[in-house]
Amino acid sequence: MVESLDASAPKLKEDGSDVADYLQIVDIDSNVQDPQFCSLYDATIYDSIHVAELEQRPSTSYMVQVQRDIDPNMRGILIDWLVEVSEEYKLTSDTLYLTVNLIDRFMSHNYIEKQRLQLLGVTCMLIASKYEEICAPRLEEFCFITDNTYTRLEVLSMEIQVLKFLHFRLSVPTTKTFLRRFIHAAQASDKVPLIEMEFLANYFAELTLTEYTFLRFLPSLIAASAVFLARWTLDQSNHPWNPTLQHYTRYETCALKNAVLAMEDLQLNTSGSTLIAIRTKYNQQKFKRVATLTSPERVTTLFSR
């Protein structure tokens, strides 16, 4: 029996001109032995995840339409601090991404005074920790990390408010959800998987967390752009995109342009941002100090050819 192509496969033209590209696609699920990867169901799972990222997006304009007391800069400072908190308590990157998602979804429809912004931040990290961590920090630790600016009861009250508003819908696809699979696709199509590429893609993706303007991009698009820019930074001799990556990310090169260029500006810090928590994190030797890497040639040249 011949298996049908999945929905994300390139559509083959009648003249067969796309057949060659399709044959170059590496099956990244065929040799996965770990049953926890659920490789048999990956295509179906990611079909659902792509739908879910559209359904549960934060507003891209809530700073103008809802908030009056805070601005994108305050949001960036909060998230920069939360990165330090996540490092202090050795939280997973999934916890950090979910924390930011909860903050943005809540503020998309709820006015927050600036003196309560940090309270919202630690509360969302508490919720995300309970959801993602095997052993989440205690509530008292989140009060302590704010120099006890907020009491236990204030955090509990905010937790109830956030969860009731979200109707306990915490299973949301974040950039990290897509990044794992896209990095897998990138490494499967290379002869020698590079750990530096994985660290670099994660670094670029995390840099976007502090930037309110990146809410206009879907998590899957940010993940794909992070892989694109990471591959380009490490190797300018080959084009960073290929049929395998296009197949699994569902993005052609032209669709990545705006996000990749904006991400490169973050990499080069063209705005002179003073938020350094993520740069400091990825400047550690355990991450191969990828925060220091740049390409001798701007990625803009790829989109002008």
C-alpha positions as CSV (number, residue, x, y, z in Angstrom):
1,M,0.0,0.0,0.0
2,V,1.3,3.4,-0.9
3,E,1.2,6.0,1.9
4,S,-0.2,9.4,1.0
5,L,1.9,12.5,1.5
6,D,1.2,14.4,4.6
7,A,-0.4,17.9,4.4
8,S,2.9,19.7,4.9
9,A,4.6,18.1,1.9
10,P,5.3,20.2,-1.1
11,K,2.5,20.0,-3.7
12,L,3.9,18.2,-6.8
13,K,3.2,19.9,-10.1
14,E,1.9,18.0,-13.1
15,D,5.2,18.4,-14.9
16,G,7.0,16.8,-11.9
17,S,9.3,19.9,-11.4
18,D,9.0,19.6,-7.6
19,V,9.7,15.9,-7.5
20,A,13.5,16.4,-7.2
21,D,13.0,18.8,-4.2
22,Y,10.7,16.4,-2.5
23,L,13.1,13.5,-2.9
24,Q,15.7,15.6,-1.1
25,I,13.6,15.8,2.1
26,V,15.1,13.9,4.9
27,D,12.6,11.9,7.0
28,I,13.5,13.0,10.5
29,D,11.1,10.6,12.2
30,S,12.0,7.3,10.6
31,N,15.0,6.4,12.8
32,V,13.8,7.7,16.2
33,Q,14.0,4.9,18.7
34,D,12.8,6.7,21.8
35,P,9.0,6.1,22.2
36,Q,8.6,9.3,24.1
37,F,9.2,11.2,20.8
38,C,5.9,9.7,19.5
39,S,7.5,9.9,16.0
40,L,4.6,7.9,14.4
41,Y,2.3,10.7,15.3
42,D,4.5,13.7,14.8
43,A,2.9,15.0,11.6
44,T,-0.6,14.8,13.1
45,I,0.6,16.4,16.3
46,Y,2.2,19.3,14.6
47,D,-0.8,19.8,12.4
48,S,-2.8,20.5,15.6
49,I,0.0,22.6,17.1
50,H,0.0,24.9,14.0
51,V,-3.7,25.4,14.4
52,A,-3.4,26.0,18.1
53,E,-0.8,28.8,17.7
54,L,-3.3,30.7,15.7
55,E,-6.1,30.2,18.2
56,Q,-4.3,31.3,21.4
57,R,-2.2,34.2,20.3
58,P,-1.7,37.3,22.5
59,S,-2.9,40.6,21.1
60,T,-0.3,42.4,19.0
61,S,-1.6,45.8,20.0
62,Y,-2.5,45.5,23.7
63,M,0.0,48.2,24.7
64,V,-2.1,50.7,22.8
65,Q,-5.6,49.3,23.2
66,V,-5.5,48.0,26.8
67,Q,-2.5,49.3,28.8
68,R,-2.1,52.9,29.9
69,D,0.4,52.6,32.8
70,I,3.1,50.4,31.2
71,D,4.9,50.4,27.9
72,P,7.0,47.9,25.8
73,N,10.2,49.0,27.6
74,M,8.7,48.1,31.0
75,R,7.6,44.7,29.6
76,G,11.2,44.1,28.4
77,I,12.7,45.0,31.7
78,L,10.3,42.6,33.5
79,I,11.1,39.7,31.1
80,D,14.9,40.4,31.3
81,W,14.6,40.1,35.1
82,L,12.5,36.9,34.8
83,V,15.3,35.4,32.7
84,E,17.6,36.0,35.7
85,V,15.0,34.5,38.0
86,S,14.8,31.4,35.8
87,E,18.6,31.1,35.9
88,E,18.6,31.5,39.7
89,Y,16.1,28.6,40.2
90,K,17.4,26.6,37.2
91,L,14.1,26.5,35.5
92,T,13.6,25.0,32.0
93,S,13.3,27.2,29.0
94,D,9.8,25.9,28.5
95,T,8.9,27.5,31.8
96,L,10.3,30.8,30.7
97,Y,8.5,30.7,27.3
98,L,5.2,29.8,29.0
99,T,5.7,32.6,31.6
100,V,6.0,35.2,28.8
101,N,3.0,33.7,27.0
102,L,0.8,34.0,30.1
103,I,1.9,37.5,30.8
104,D,1.1,38.6,27.2
105,R,-2.2,36.8,27.1
106,F,-3.3,38.3,30.4
107,M,-2.3,41.8,29.6
108,S,-4.0,41.5,26.2
109,H,-7.3,42.0,28.0
110,N,-6.6,43.2,31.5
111,Y,-5.3,46.6,32.6
112,I,-2.3,46.4,34.9
113,E,-0.8,49.2,37.0
114,K,3.0,49.5,36.8
115,Q,3.4,48.8,40.5
116,R,1.7,45.4,40.0
117,L,3.6,44.4,36.8
118,Q,6.3,42.5,38.7
119,L,3.6,40.8,40.7
120,L,2.0,39.6,37.5
121,G,5.4,38.4,36.3
122,V,6.3,36.3,39.3
123,T,2.8,34.9,39.4
124,C,2.9,33.8,35.8
125,M,6.3,32.2,36.4
126,L,4.9,30.4,39.5
127,I,2.0,29.1,37.3
128,A,4.4,28.1,34.5
129,S,6.7,26.3,37.0
130,K,3.8,24.3,38.4
131,Y,3.0,23.2,34.8
132,E,6.4,22.6,33.4
133,E,8.8,21.8,36.3
134,I,9.3,18.4,38.0
135,C,9.9,20.3,41.2
136,A,8.6,23.8,41.1
137,P,10.0,26.5,43.5
138,R,7.7,27.2,46.4
139,L,5.4,30.3,46.4
140,E,7.5,31.8,49.2
141,E,10.6,31.7,47.0
142,F,8.9,33.9,44.4
143,C,7.9,36.3,47.2
144,F,11.5,36.3,48.4
145,I,13.0,37.0,44.9
146,T,11.0,40.3,44.9
147,D,12.6,41.3,48.2
148,N,9.2,40.5,49.7
149,T,7.6,43.4,47.8
150,Y,4.5,41.2,47.5
151,T,2.9,39.0,50.2
152,R,2.0,35.4,49.8
153,L,-1.7,36.4,49.7
154,E,-1.1,38.9,47.0
155,V,0.6,36.3,44.8
156,L,-2.2,33.8,45.5
157,S,-4.9,36.4,44.6
158,M,-3.1,37.2,41.3
159,E,-2.7,33.5,40.6
160,I,-6.5,33.0,40.9
161,Q,-7.1,36.0,38.7
162,V,-4.8,34.8,36.0
163,L,-6.0,31.2,35.9
164,K,-9.7,32.2,36.0
165,F,-9.1,34.6,33.1
166,L,-7.3,32.0,31.0
167,H,-9.8,29.3,32.0
168,F,-6.8,27.1,33.0
169,R,-5.8,26.8,29.3
170,L,-2.0,26.4,29.8
171,S,-1.3,23.9,27.0
172,V,-0.1,26.4,24.4
173,P,2.5,26.1,21.7
174,T,5.4,28.5,22.2
175,T,8.4,29.2,20.1
176,K,10.3,26.5,22.0
177,T,7.7,23.9,21.0
178,F,8.5,24.4,17.3
179,L,12.2,25.1,17.9
180,R,12.9,21.5,19.0
181,R,11.5,20.0,15.8
182,F,13.0,22.6,13.5
183,I,16.5,22.1,15.1
184,H,16.0,18.4,14.6
185,A,15.2,18.9,11.0
186,A,18.3,21.2,10.5
187,Q,20.6,18.7,12.1
188,A,19.1,15.7,10.2
189,S,20.0,17.4,6.9
190,D,23.6,18.1,8.0
191,K,26.3,15.5,7.9
192,V,27.6,16.6,11.3
193,P,25.0,18.0,13.7
194,L,26.4,21.1,15.4
195,I,25.6,21.8,19.0
196,E,26.6,25.4,18.4
197,M,23.7,25.7,15.9
198,E,21.3,24.4,18.5
199,F,22.6,26.9,21.2
200,L,22.6,29.7,18.7
201,A,19.0,29.1,17.5
202,N,17.9,29.0,21.1
203,Y,19.7,32.2,21.9
204,F,18.1,34.1,19.0
205,A,14.7,32.8,19.9
206,E,15.1,33.9,23.5
207,L,16.3,37.4,22.5
208,T,12.8,37.9,21.0
209,L,11.1,37.3,24.3
210,T,11.9,40.8,25.6
211,E,10.8,42.5,22.4
212,Y,7.1,43.4,22.3
213,T,7.3,44.0,18.5
214,F,7.9,40.3,17.9
215,L,4.4,39.5,19.0
216,R,3.4,40.2,15.4
217,F,5.2,37.0,14.4
218,L,3.8,33.5,15.0
219,P,5.9,31.3,17.3
220,S,6.6,28.9,14.5
221,L,7.9,31.7,12.3
222,I,10.2,32.9,15.1
223,A,11.5,29.4,15.6
224,A,12.1,28.9,11.8
225,S,13.8,32.3,11.6
226,A,16.1,31.5,14.5
227,V,17.3,28.3,12.8
228,F,17.7,30.2,9.5
229,L,19.9,32.9,11.2
230,A,21.8,30.4,13.3
231,R,22.8,28.4,10.2
232,W,23.8,31.5,8.3
233,T,25.9,32.8,11.2
234,L,27.9,29.6,11.4
235,D,28.3,29.0,7.7
236,Q,28.0,31.6,4.9
237,S,29.3,29.2,2.2
238,N,25.9,27.5,1.9
239,H,22.3,28.8,1.8
240,P,20.8,28.2,5.3
241,W,17.5,26.8,3.9
242,N,16.8,23.5,2.2
243,P,13.9,21.3,1.2
244,T,13.9,19.5,4.5
245,L,13.6,22.6,6.5
246,Q,11.0,24.1,4.2
247,H,9.0,20.9,4.5
248,Y,9.0,20.7,8.3
249,T,8.8,24.4,9.1
250,R,6.2,25.0,6.3
251,Y,8.0,28.3,5.5
252,E,9.7,29.3,2.3
253,T,12.7,31.6,2.5
254,C,10.8,34.7,1.4
255,A,8.3,34.2,4.3
256,L,11.1,34.5,6.8
257,K,12.6,37.8,5.6
258,N,11.0,40.3,8.0
259,A,11.5,38.1,11.1
260,V,15.1,37.1,10.2
261,L,16.1,40.8,9.6
262,A,14.6,41.9,12.8
263,M,16.3,39.0,14.6
264,E,19.6,40.0,13.1
265,D,19.2,43.5,14.5
266,L,18.8,41.9,17.9
267,Q,21.9,39.8,17.4
268,L,23.9,42.9,16.5
269,N,22.0,45.0,19.1
270,T,21.5,47.8,16.6
271,S,19.2,49.5,19.1
272,G,21.8,49.6,21.8
273,S,19.5,47.8,24.3
274,T,20.7,47.6,27.9
275,L,18.8,44.3,28.6
276,I,21.6,41.8,29.0
277,A,20.3,38.8,30.9
278,I,19.9,36.6,27.8
279,R,23.2,37.8,26.3
280,T,24.9,37.0,29.6
281,K,23.3,33.6,29.8
282,Y,24.5,32.6,26.4
283,N,27.9,34.0,26.9
284,Q,28.6,31.2,29.3
285,Q,31.0,28.4,28.3
286,K,28.3,25.8,28.7
287,F,26.5,27.4,25.8
288,K,29.7,27.7,23.8
289,R,29.6,31.5,24.2
290,V,27.3,31.7,21.1
291,A,26.2,35.2,22.2
292,T,29.6,36.5,20.9
293,L,29.1,35.0,17.4
294,T,28.2,37.2,14.4
295,S,28.4,36.7,10.7
296,P,31.0,38.7,8.6
297,E,28.2,39.2,6.0
298,R,24.8,40.6,6.8
299,V,21.9,38.2,6.1
300,T,20.2,40.9,4.0
301,T,22.3,39.7,1.1
302,L,20.4,36.4,1.0
303,F,17.1,38.2,0.3
304,S,18.4,40.5,-2.3
305,R,19.8,37.8,-4.6
